Amino acid sequence: MTNKYQIFLISDSTGETLDRIFLALQSQFANFEYDKKEFVFIRTQQQIEKIIKECSEKNNSIILYTIVDTKLAKFLATQSSKNNIPCFGVLGNLILSFSKILNQKATHKPSAQHVLDEEYYKRIEAIQFTMTHDDGKKNEDVPLADIVLLGVSRTSKTPTSIYLANRGYKTLNIPLVDPKQTPDILKKKQENQCIVGLFADPERLSEIRKTRANVNQNIDLKSYTDVEKIRTEVESSKMLFKKFGYPAIDVTRRSVEETAASIVKIYEIKKNK
């Protein structure tokens, strides 16, 4: 029997960085049961004291934090130690190390990574473009996209597109309703344009589609989830990818992050040709 841990994530900003780091951390342990609670925009000692009190009232509490104000971070570490609560700063040592290497002091300014710079606006523009061009909408804008994703239903096109958009890539995705029919717009693709095909194991797709069909009552369940029909769809899509020379990725056992990383590599190769 394993112990359940109470994980407290404390951030002086949005908590996005800390949450991603914790997800990467917990994925390394097969038997790790936990409840997670997040505290964001923590800027005062009073807020810290309140959190410490809550932590001390629970068993197996662990604190992870990203607080760049050195005095506040030290206060959190001290209070945690007094209450025998394991407490780990995620960025502190890294900032100090970089400060020494760069030979300059860090600003220790909360939310500094969210400054409205050119990169921020590029990301917002990419998100707006991607949401407007989801699931085969406005395919005439294919030449405006950084990345185009193709695949039959439930091959993670939309979540992958959104993830790429958050990285600043204008992404358009097109469902292959009939993989034997190539959308006309793709026949006019430019040589260096990044078009990537996604496919998955038919049995896995069938299970995912069954879940989808339970939500959408308008779907023909038998046709939509039939494994043999899906197998034909997938094979036809792979033939289409091969015909037009589109790189193809099997997403069956890949996370969205892993798929996106592979797509970005393909994009960089295309871009630098």
Residue pairs with C-beta under 8 A, 6 or more apart in sequence:
2 31
2 32
2 33
3 33
3 59
3 60
4 33
4 34
4 35
4 60
5 32
5 33
5 34
5 35
5 60
5 61
5 62
6 34
6 35
6 37
6 55
6 58
6 59
6 60
6 61
6 62
7 22
7 34
7 35
7 36
7 37
7 62
7 64
8 37
8 39
8 51
8 54
8 55
8 61
8 62
8 63
8 64
9 15
9 18
9 19
9 22
9 36
9 37
9 38
9 39
9 64
9 65
10 18
10 39
10 42
10 48
10 51
10 63
10 64
10 65
10 66
10 67
10 76
11 17
11 18
11 38
11 39
11 40
11 41
11 42
11 65
11 66
11 67
12 41
12 42
12 43
12 66
12 67
12 68
12 69
12 72
12 110
12 111
13 40
13 41
13 66
13 110
13 111
13 113
13 114
14 40
14 41
14 111
14 114
15 38
15 39
15 40
15 66
17 66
17 90
17 91
17 113
18 38
18 64
18 65
18 66
18 90
19 38
21 64
21 90
22 36
22 64
26 32
26 34
39 47
39 51
41 110
42 48
42 51
42 67
42 72
43 69
43 72
43 110
44 72
45 72
45 75
48 72
48 75
48 76
48 79
49 79
51 63
52 76
52 79
52 80
52 83
52 85
55 61
55 63
55 80
55 83
55 85
56 83
56 85
61 85
61 86
62 85
62 86
62 87
62 88
63 76
63 80
63 85
63 86
63 87
63 88
64 87
64 88
64 90
65 73
65 76
65 87
65 88
65 89
65 90
66 89
66 90
66 91
67 73
67 76
67 89
67 92
67 110
68 91
68 95
68 106
68 107
68 108
68 109
68 110
68 112
69 108
69 110
70 108
73 89
73 92
76 87
77 87
77 89
80 86
80 87
81 87
95 106
95 108
96 106
98 106
99 105
99 106
114 120
119 168
122 168
123 165
123 166
123 167
123 168
125 170
126 146
126 164
126 165
126 166
126 167
126 168
126 169
126 170
126 171
127 162
127 165
127 166
129 144
129 145
129 165
129 170
129 171
129 172
130 161
130 162
130 164
130 165
130 170
130 171
130 172
131 162
131 165
132 138
133 139
133 141
133 145
133 171
133 172
133 173
134 158
134 161
134 173
135 157
135 158
135 173
135 175
136 173
136 174
136 175
138 172
139 172
139 174
139 183
139 185
140 185
141 172
142 148
142 172
142 185
142 186
142 189
142 193
143 190
143 193
144 170
145 170
145 171
145 172
145 193
146 169
146 170
146 171
146 194
146 267
147 161
147 164
147 169
147 170
147 171
147 172
147 194
147 195
147 196
147 263
147 267
148 171
148 172
148 173
148 174
148 186
148 193
148 194
148 195
148 196
149 157
149 160
149 161
149 171
149 172
149 173
149 174
149 195
149 196
149 197
149 198
149 263
150 157
150 173
150 174
150 176
150 186
150 195
150 196
150 197
150 198
150 237
150 240
150 241
150 246
151 157
151 173
151 175
151 176
151 197
151 198
151 199
151 237
152 175
152 176
152 179
152 199
152 205
152 230
152 233
152 234
152 237
153 175
153 177
153 205
153 209
153 212
153 224
154 200
154 205
154 208
154 209
154 212
155 198
155 199
155 200
155 205
155 251
156 198
156 200
156 251
156 256
156 259
157 173
157 174
157 175
157 198
158 173
159 256
160 171
160 173
160 198
160 251
160 256
160 259
160 260
160 263
161 171
161 172
161 173
162 171
163 256
163 257
163 260
164 171
164 260
164 263
164 264
165 171
167 260
167 264
169 264
169 267
174 183
174 186
176 233
176 236
176 237
176 240
179 233
179 234
179 236
179 237
179 239
179 240
180 236
180 240
182 240
182 243
182 244
186 195
186 244
189 195
189 244
191 273
192 270
192 271
192 273
193 270
194 263
194 266
194 267
194 270
194 271
195 244
195 246
196 246
196 247
196 248
196 249
196 263
196 266
197 237
197 238
197 240
197 241
197 246
197 247
197 248
197 249
198 248
198 249
198 251
198 259
199 234
199 237
199 238
199 241
199 248
199 249
199 250
199 251
200 234
200 250
200 251
200 252
201 250
201 252
202 227
202 228
202 230
202 231
202 233
202 234
203 227
204 252
205 230
205 234
206 225
206 226
206 227
206 230
209 224
209 225
209 230
210 221
210 225
212 219
212 224
213 219
213 221
213 224
213 225
223 229
238 248
240 246
241 247
241 248
242 248
247 266
249 259
249 262
249 263
251 259
254 262
